[in-house]
Every structure is written in structure tokens, then in C-alpha cells.
Amino acid sequence: MTKVSSYKAYAQIMRQPEELERLLEAPEPVAEAAQALADAQRLFLVGTGTSYNAALLAAYWLRAIGRDAAAWTAYDFAVYGPELRAGDAAIVYSHSGRKQYSQRSLERVQVATVPSVWITAQNPDANNPAGVILHTVQREPSAMFTLSHTAAMLLTARLIDHLQPGALGELAAVPEAARTALMLEPTVIELARAWRDAGAITAIGTGPHESSALEVAIKINEGPRMRAHGYTTEQFLHGPQAQIQPGDTLIVYTSAGAALERTRALAQFGLDIGVPVAWIAPVAGPANATELRVLDVGERLAPIVQAVPGQLLAAHLAAERDVDCDSFRRDDPVFKAAYERYAL
């Protein structure tokens, strides 16, 4: 079996508290970015994959402070996106800086001459576009982006804190909460051993936790190469719940907010039909769920902290299944050849 410590992704996961602490004071032009967006009437948040999940959370945060904000996948924004006009602005997320549709989205914004912010790595593999650039961390050596995701979320939180101070909660509490989340690793290891041969893993989250559900699904898809899906609570209950099979599992994200009781009911549904449930939250879950209790940083900031146990689970599942979670399955000759027929 592969040792989890051999993964580049694992090293990145474990570095998160220190990097998040650094980013709280990093001399990035956050105030300038906030000023660029201050008068926008419509805000577009754009990204692909993990970057889309950051965009989805950012759109939720902006709506929470009364802004008209919508998340778009980079492909849809570049190819089918709205007509940009005066009063619009965009934040584009791209961890590597080299994905073609993120670049095309940036170019589209530049041509329209609307204000923009690019949130990317410290060494992006792309030409700098117009607009304000916020750098997160050094470009990750693993294809399973982890640290750059939590970093992008925290930088976005800093930006929004400039727009409306205190609206998201206490940002300074996040690094220590992430450090405490890493201490859940013994429980995560037990979960990975129990779930290494699971059928499908379904992740659920509502409101700000929707991005968490979608994100852990991606990590479990690309890391241990297992089937995983992410849904909002109500979307799951209105159809997808019917396909759950023996051997499947659930991951549930929530906190002390409006969706807590509905999410707890969903978790209990899983337990009632005999499906193991992992409960990632700062509050108690149903009896018999495996609890991964994180520190409470408030519902709006919770997804930054709650990303950590899911990342650890993906890495440990990969180790249990003896696959390389860093390679994007390019160690498989068939997949590698198939990847060469198209460009990301």
C-alpha cells in the first residue's frame, strides 16, 4: 500500500494552516481589488473544477452582503456568457493560470473593459491579463489542488471583508481552525479503511456548503479515482436519493445555520437505509454518524475549514487503494493517450 506521506498533495494539505496564516497579512492588492468591484451592479464569478467551487462560494458570499453575483463555469462564461456592459465586473479563478477557458474568460472581460480580479497562483503559467491580480500560493506540484483552493477562498474572504468589514466573520480564526481540522486525521484514516471499496460516495451540502459537497466529490474522483457526486440537500432528496445502493456512503456538510435541521434529516435518512454517513460540521450530528467535528468559525467561513477533512479523506483513500493521487491518472497509459487528444 502507498504511504500517504509520499504524496505531494499530502504535503500541501498539511501546510495549509501556515499558508492561510501568511495570507491573512500577505501584501496582495486586496484593497485595490475591492475598489475595482465596489461599484459593480453585476458580479460574475468564474472558474473550472475546483476553481468553480471557489467561485460558487464567492457568489454566495457576495449575495450575502447584498450584491448581484452569479457563478459561471469558465467554459460557459467564455462560450455562452452574458453580454458584458458598463456596471459589470468579474473575478476569475485559475490555480494554474493555464486552462484555456479561464484565459478566454479573462480575455473576454478585458475586451469588454469591465473591472476584473484574477485570483491565481504566485507563478501562473500565463501572461498577466489586465485587472487586479491576487496571488495565492506557489503553483502546486500535485494535480489534486488543495492548498491553492483554501488559499483562494481566504483571499476572496479578505476582499469581501474590505467591501463590508466583518460580514463573513472573524477571518483570523480560520488558520487555527484548519490546524485543528488536521488533528481529525486518525478518524479520517479509519474512515478511509472502511470506505476503500465503497460503491459511490455522495456528498451533500446546502447554502455555503454546496461548494464543499462539490469540492470533496472532485477530490475523491481525481485522487483515489472513486465514483463520487455532490448535491445540495433538496436536490438530492428530489430524485438522486433513489439510486443509493448497498455499499454506498454519504458525506454531509453543515453548520449552525438555516439548513441544519434539514441536513440532519437527510443524514438520518442515509442511516435509516443502512448507508454509512460522515458528518463534517462544528455541531453534533445524528447518532451513529461518523463525526468529523471542526471548530466553529461561523457558517459563512465554514467551507474553508471543512475542506480540510475532505482533502485528507481523498488522500488516504488513494493510499488505501494504492493509486497516485498526484498524477491526474496520467500514470495510466490508456488515460494518458486519451488526454493527449484534447487540451484543458
C-alpha positions as CSV (number, residue, x, y, z in Angstrom):
1,M,0.0,0.0,0.0
2,T,1.2,3.5,-0.8
3,K,2.2,5.7,2.1
4,V,0.1,8.8,2.2
5,S,3.1,10.8,3.2
6,S,4.7,10.1,-0.2
7,Y,2.0,12.2,-2.0
8,K,2.8,15.8,-2.9
9,A,-0.8,16.5,-2.2
10,Y,-0.5,15.4,1.3
11,A,2.4,17.8,2.0
12,Q,0.2,20.6,0.6
13,I,-2.7,19.6,2.8
14,M,-0.6,19.7,5.9
15,R,0.9,23.1,5.0
16,Q,-2.5,24.9,5.0
17,P,-2.6,26.4,8.5
18,E,0.8,28.2,7.9
19,E,-0.1,29.4,4.4
20,L,-3.5,30.6,5.5
21,E,-1.9,32.5,8.4
22,R,0.5,34.1,6.0
23,L,-2.3,35.0,3.6
24,L,-4.1,37.0,6.3
25,E,-1.3,39.6,6.1
26,A,0.1,38.9,2.7
27,P,0.8,42.2,0.8
28,E,-1.6,41.4,-2.0
29,P,-3.6,44.3,-3.5
30,V,-6.8,43.3,-1.8
31,A,-8.0,46.9,-1.2
32,E,-7.4,47.7,-4.8
33,A,-9.4,44.6,-5.9
34,A,-12.2,45.6,-3.6
35,Q,-12.2,49.1,-5.0
36,A,-12.4,47.7,-8.5
37,L,-15.5,45.8,-7.6
38,A,-17.1,48.4,-5.3
39,D,-19.5,50.0,-7.8
40,A,-20.3,46.9,-9.8
41,Q,-24.0,46.3,-10.4
42,R,-23.5,42.7,-11.6
43,L,-20.6,40.5,-10.5
44,F,-19.6,37.3,-12.3
45,L,-17.5,34.7,-10.5
46,V,-15.8,32.3,-13.0
47,G,-13.7,29.1,-12.7
48,T,-13.4,25.5,-13.7
49,G,-13.5,22.4,-11.5
50,T,-12.1,23.3,-8.1
51,S,-11.8,26.9,-9.2
52,Y,-15.6,26.9,-10.0
53,N,-16.2,25.7,-6.4
54,A,-14.3,28.7,-5.1
55,A,-16.4,30.9,-7.5
56,L,-19.6,29.3,-6.3
57,L,-18.8,30.1,-2.6
58,A,-17.7,33.7,-3.6
59,A,-21.0,34.2,-5.3
60,Y,-22.8,33.1,-2.2
61,W,-20.7,35.4,0.0
62,L,-21.3,38.4,-2.3
63,R,-25.1,37.8,-2.3
64,A,-25.0,37.6,1.4
65,I,-23.8,41.2,1.5
66,G,-26.4,42.3,-0.9
67,R,-24.6,42.1,-4.2
68,D,-25.9,40.7,-7.5
69,A,-23.5,37.9,-8.0
70,A,-23.6,34.7,-10.1
71,A,-21.1,31.8,-10.5
72,W,-20.2,30.6,-14.0
73,T,-18.1,27.7,-15.3
74,A,-15.2,29.2,-17.3
75,Y,-16.3,27.3,-20.4
76,D,-19.9,28.6,-20.3
77,F,-18.7,32.1,-19.5
78,A,-16.3,32.1,-22.4
79,V,-18.6,30.5,-24.9
80,Y,-22.1,31.2,-23.8
81,G,-21.6,34.0,-21.3
82,P,-23.7,37.1,-20.8
83,E,-23.2,40.3,-22.8
84,L,-20.9,42.4,-20.6
85,R,-21.8,46.0,-20.1
86,A,-21.0,49.0,-18.0
87,G,-21.6,48.3,-14.4
88,D,-20.4,44.6,-14.6
89,A,-17.3,43.2,-13.0
90,A,-15.7,39.7,-12.8
91,I,-13.5,37.6,-10.6
92,V,-11.8,34.8,-12.4
93,Y,-10.2,31.9,-10.5
94,S,-7.5,29.7,-12.0
95,H,-5.0,27.9,-9.9
96,S,-2.5,27.1,-12.6
97,G,-3.3,30.1,-14.9
98,R,-3.0,27.8,-18.0
99,K,-6.5,26.5,-18.6
100,Q,-7.7,27.7,-21.9
101,Y,-11.3,28.7,-21.0
102,S,-10.2,30.6,-17.9
103,Q,-7.8,32.5,-20.2
104,R,-10.6,33.1,-22.7
105,S,-12.8,34.3,-19.9
106,L,-10.2,36.8,-18.8
107,E,-9.7,37.9,-22.4
108,R,-13.5,38.4,-22.8
109,V,-13.6,40.6,-19.7
110,Q,-10.6,42.6,-20.9
111,V,-12.2,43.2,-24.4
112,A,-15.3,44.4,-22.6
113,T,-13.2,46.8,-20.5
114,V,-15.1,45.9,-17.3
115,P,-13.2,45.7,-14.0
116,S,-11.7,42.3,-13.1
117,V,-9.8,40.4,-10.5
118,W,-7.8,37.4,-11.2
119,I,-7.1,35.0,-8.3
120,T,-4.3,32.7,-9.2
121,A,-1.0,31.1,-8.1
122,Q,2.2,33.0,-7.4
123,N,3.7,31.7,-10.5
124,P,0.9,31.2,-13.0
125,D,1.6,29.7,-16.4
126,A,0.0,32.5,-18.4
127,N,0.5,36.1,-19.4
128,N,-0.8,38.6,-16.9
129,P,-4.1,40.0,-18.0
130,A,-5.4,43.5,-17.3
131,G,-7.1,44.0,-14.0
132,V,-6.1,43.3,-10.4
133,I,-4.2,40.1,-9.6
134,L,-4.3,38.4,-6.2
135,H,-1.7,35.6,-5.8
136,T,-2.4,32.7,-3.5
137,V,0.5,30.2,-3.1
138,Q,3.2,28.7,-5.2
139,R,1.7,26.6,-8.0
140,E,1.0,23.1,-6.5
141,P,3.1,20.2,-7.7
142,S,0.1,17.8,-7.4
143,A,-2.9,17.7,-9.8
144,M,-5.1,17.3,-6.7
145,F,-5.3,21.0,-5.9
146,T,-5.9,21.5,-2.2
147,L,-3.9,24.3,-0.6
148,S,-4.5,26.7,-3.5
149,H,-8.2,26.2,-3.1
150,T,-8.4,27.1,0.6
151,A,-6.0,30.0,-0.2
152,A,-8.2,31.3,-2.9
153,M,-11.2,31.1,-0.6
154,L,-9.4,33.0,2.1
155,L,-8.1,35.7,-0.2
156,T,-11.7,36.1,-1.5
157,A,-12.9,36.5,2.1
158,R,-10.3,39.2,2.6
159,L,-11.6,41.0,-0.5
160,I,-15.2,40.8,0.7
161,D,-14.1,42.0,4.2
162,H,-12.9,45.1,2.5
163,L,-16.3,45.6,0.9
164,Q,-18.2,45.0,4.1
165,P,-16.0,44.6,7.2
166,G,-17.0,41.7,9.4
167,A,-19.7,40.4,7.2
168,L,-18.2,36.9,6.9
169,G,-17.0,36.5,10.4
170,E,-13.6,36.5,12.1
171,L,-11.0,35.7,9.3
172,A,-8.2,35.4,11.9
173,A,-9.9,32.3,13.3
174,V,-9.5,30.3,10.1
175,P,-5.9,29.2,10.2
176,E,-6.2,27.7,13.7
177,A,-9.4,26.0,12.8
178,A,-7.7,24.5,9.8
179,R,-4.9,23.3,12.1
180,T,-7.4,21.7,14.4
181,A,-9.1,20.1,11.4
182,L,-5.9,18.3,10.6
183,M,-6.0,16.7,14.0
184,L,-9.0,14.7,12.8
185,E,-6.6,12.6,10.7
186,P,-6.9,9.4,12.9
187,T,-10.7,9.3,12.4
188,V,-10.2,10.0,8.7
189,I,-7.7,7.1,8.4
190,E,-10.3,4.8,10.0
191,L,-12.9,6.1,7.5
192,A,-10.7,5.5,4.5
193,R,-10.0,2.0,5.6
194,A,-13.8,1.3,5.9
195,W,-14.6,3.1,2.6
196,R,-11.8,1.9,0.4
197,D,-14.1,-0.4,-1.5
198,A,-17.2,1.7,-1.3
199,G,-19.6,1.9,-4.3
200,A,-20.5,5.5,-4.8
201,I,-19.8,8.3,-2.4
202,T,-22.4,11.1,-2.3
203,A,-21.6,14.4,-0.7
204,I,-24.3,16.8,0.4
205,G,-24.2,20.5,1.4
206,T,-26.6,23.4,1.2
207,G,-26.0,27.2,1.1
208,P,-22.3,27.9,1.5
209,H,-21.8,24.1,2.0
210,E,-22.8,23.3,-1.6
211,S,-19.3,24.2,-2.7
212,S,-17.9,21.8,-0.1
213,A,-20.0,18.9,-1.4
214,L,-19.0,19.6,-5.0
215,E,-15.3,20.0,-4.0
216,V,-15.0,16.8,-2.0
217,A,-16.6,14.9,-4.9
218,I,-13.9,16.2,-7.3
219,K,-11.2,15.3,-4.8
220,I,-12.5,11.8,-4.5
221,N,-12.9,11.4,-8.2
222,E,-9.4,12.5,-9.1
223,G,-7.4,11.4,-6.1
224,P,-8.5,7.8,-5.3
225,R,-10.4,7.6,-8.6
226,M,-13.7,6.6,-7.0
227,R,-17.2,7.5,-8.0
228,A,-18.4,10.5,-6.1
229,H,-21.1,13.1,-6.6
230,G,-22.1,16.3,-4.9
231,Y,-25.6,17.7,-4.4
232,T,-27.5,20.3,-2.4
233,T,-29.7,18.7,0.2
234,E,-33.0,19.3,-1.5
235,Q,-31.7,18.4,-5.0
236,F,-30.6,15.0,-3.6
237,L,-33.9,14.3,-1.9
238,H,-35.9,15.1,-5.0
239,G,-34.5,12.2,-7.1
240,P,-30.9,11.2,-6.7
241,Q,-31.6,9.6,-3.3
242,A,-33.4,6.8,-5.2
243,Q,-30.2,5.5,-6.8
244,I,-28.4,4.8,-3.5
245,Q,-27.2,1.2,-3.3
246,P,-25.9,-1.1,-0.6
247,G,-22.2,-0.3,-0.2
248,D,-22.6,3.4,-1.0
249,T,-21.7,6.1,1.5
250,L,-22.7,9.7,2.4
251,I,-20.6,12.8,3.4
252,V,-22.7,15.5,4.9
253,Y,-21.6,19.2,5.4
254,T,-23.4,21.6,7.6
255,S,-23.2,24.1,10.5
256,A,-25.4,26.0,12.8
257,G,-27.5,27.7,10.1
258,A,-30.8,27.7,8.4
259,A,-30.2,24.3,6.7
260,L,-29.1,22.4,9.8
261,E,-32.3,20.6,10.6
262,R,-33.0,19.7,7.0
263,T,-29.4,18.4,6.6
264,R,-29.6,16.4,9.8
265,A,-32.8,14.8,8.5
266,L,-31.0,13.9,5.3
267,A,-28.2,12.3,7.2
268,Q,-30.7,10.3,9.3
269,F,-32.3,9.1,6.0
270,G,-28.9,7.7,5.0
271,L,-28.5,5.9,8.3
272,D,-32.1,4.6,8.2
273,I,-31.4,2.9,4.8
274,G,-28.2,1.4,6.1
275,V,-25.7,3.8,4.4
276,P,-22.6,4.9,6.4
277,V,-22.6,8.7,7.0
278,A,-19.6,11.0,7.6
279,W,-20.8,14.2,9.3
280,I,-18.4,17.2,8.8
281,A,-19.6,20.1,10.9
282,P,-19.0,22.1,14.1
283,V,-22.2,20.8,15.6
284,A,-23.4,17.3,16.6
285,G,-24.8,15.0,14.0
286,P,-27.2,12.1,14.2
287,A,-26.3,9.1,16.4
288,N,-24.2,6.5,14.5
289,A,-22.8,9.0,12.0
290,T,-19.0,9.3,12.0
291,E,-18.4,12.8,13.3
292,L,-15.6,14.9,12.0
293,R,-16.2,17.9,14.3
294,V,-14.4,21.1,13.2
295,L,-14.1,24.4,15.1
296,D,-17.0,26.8,14.6
297,V,-15.9,29.8,12.6
298,G,-19.4,30.7,11.6
299,E,-21.5,29.4,8.7
300,R,-20.1,31.7,6.0
301,L,-16.4,30.9,6.6
302,A,-17.0,27.2,7.4
303,P,-16.3,25.9,3.9
304,I,-12.6,26.9,4.2
305,V,-12.1,24.8,7.3
306,Q,-14.4,22.0,6.3
307,A,-12.5,21.4,3.1
308,V,-9.6,20.0,5.1
309,P,-11.1,16.7,6.3
310,G,-12.4,16.0,2.8
311,Q,-9.0,16.6,1.4
312,L,-7.4,14.2,3.9
313,L,-10.1,11.6,3.2
314,A,-9.3,11.7,-0.6
315,A,-5.6,11.3,0.1
316,H,-6.0,8.4,2.5
317,L,-8.5,6.7,0.2
318,A,-5.9,7.0,-2.6
319,A,-3.2,5.4,-0.3
320,E,-5.6,2.6,0.7
321,R,-6.3,1.9,-3.0
322,D,-2.6,2.2,-3.9
323,V,-3.1,4.8,-6.6
324,D,-1.2,8.0,-7.3
325,C,-3.4,10.9,-6.3
326,D,-1.0,13.5,-7.8
327,S,-0.9,12.3,-11.4
328,F,-4.4,13.1,-12.7
329,R,-4.3,9.4,-13.8
330,R,-1.6,10.1,-16.3
331,D,0.2,7.1,-14.9
332,D,-2.4,5.0,-16.8
333,P,-1.2,4.7,-20.4
334,V,-4.7,4.5,-21.8
335,F,-5.8,7.6,-20.0
336,K,-2.6,9.4,-20.8
337,A,-3.1,8.7,-24.5
338,A,-6.7,9.8,-24.3
339,Y,-5.8,13.1,-22.6
340,E,-3.4,13.9,-25.4
341,R,-6.3,14.2,-27.9
342,Y,-7.7,17.3,-26.2
343,A,-6.4,20.3,-24.3
344,L,-7.5,21.6,-21.0
